[in-house]
Amino acid sequence: MGVEVRKAVREDMSAVLDIYNHAVLNTMATADIEPQSLETRIAWFDERTAAGFPVLVAVQSGNIVGWSSFGKFHSRPGYRFTVENSVYVAPNSRRIGVGTALLQPLIPLAEEMQMHSIVALVDASNAASISLHSRCGFHEAGRLQQAVFKFNRWNDVLLLQRML
Ligand SMILES: CC(C)(COP(=O)(O)OP(=O)(O)OC[C@H]1O[C@@H](n2cnc3c(N)ncnc32)[C@H](O)[C@@H]1OP(=O)(O)O)[C@@H](O)C(=O)NCCC(=O)NCCS
């Protein structure tokens, strides 16, 4: 596959943003509807890294082809040992193992931070994400009916969880 996964730096945020905004505009993978600005993405990166949360990128032939991260699941303090992950792969680099290479290393990183579980909110029709998370040990913990309205339709969201 020839893909290296490493910690992201600020300069990677433009490529990270392009991959994210493609998913915003074309998929139900994220409940965001409007593309994000680079300024917002850099602020997100600074906030994540300042809080000690990882942001990883996958690099293939010098190009960033995907990214992953986790952060707080919920702001209330009782949730502090639960994190929520994100993983996005550029359209031309899917189905060759990049998503797995990005999601798998988040698990030991969450364990090192003494987290108790990782959750993912996944659109119920997102077969690729469901398969990827299942492969990495996530199980379905619940289903929110019609929780997201995007592209003029209601969509169910699965709550996936992996205990650590
Ligand atoms: C979900 C996503 C990250 C998967 O990344 P990927 O690099 O294609 O994943 P991998 O190649 O590592 O494949 C992981 C598993 O998913 C399966 N898979 C990948 N794409 C699939 C698809 N379109 N349909 C069904 N299964 C799929 C693979 O077969 C593999 O399963 P296996 O090990 O049982 O064979 C990628 O499709 C993506 O970025 N999608 C848009 C953004 C998104 O949905 N992010 C997740 C938000 S919750």
The ligand as an ORCA input file, in Angstrom:
! r2SCAN-3c Opt
* xyz 0 1
  C     -15.174      5.007      5.761
  C     -13.782      5.169      5.145
  C     -12.927      5.997      6.099
  C     -13.172      3.772      4.957
  O     -11.829      3.977      4.550
  P     -11.083      2.915      3.603
  O      -9.685      3.395      3.461
  O     -11.862      2.699      2.364
  O     -11.145      1.620      4.542
  P     -10.294      0.265      4.377
  O      -9.771      0.165      2.983
  O      -9.309      0.228      5.497
  O     -11.418     -0.819      4.572
  C     -11.917     -1.162      5.856
  C     -13.050     -2.111      5.736
  O     -14.180     -1.433      5.159
  C     -14.628     -2.138      3.999
  N     -15.132     -1.159      3.053
  C     -14.475     -0.067      2.575
  N     -15.273      0.595      1.711
  C     -16.444     -0.097      1.660
  C     -17.663      0.118      0.974
  N     -17.826      1.160      0.146
  N     -18.662     -0.775      1.176
  C     -18.516     -1.817      2.012
  N     -17.381     -2.055      2.709
  C     -16.361     -1.210      2.533
  C     -13.400     -2.851      3.505
  O     -13.743     -3.935      2.694
  C     -12.776     -3.276      4.790
  O     -13.466     -4.376      5.347
  P     -12.838     -5.830      5.413
  O     -11.631     -5.702      6.222
  O     -13.915     -6.618      6.053
  O     -12.576     -6.169      3.979
  C     -13.862      5.855      3.725
  O     -14.785      5.156      2.929
  C     -14.264      7.320      3.798
  O     -13.424      8.197      4.032
  N     -15.561      7.592      3.572
  C     -16.079      8.969      3.632
  C     -15.927      9.537      5.030
  C     -16.543      8.644      6.097
  O     -17.560      8.007      5.877
  N     -15.913      8.659      7.288
  C     -16.430      7.963      8.435
  C     -17.361      8.854      9.172
  S     -18.138      8.011     10.535
*
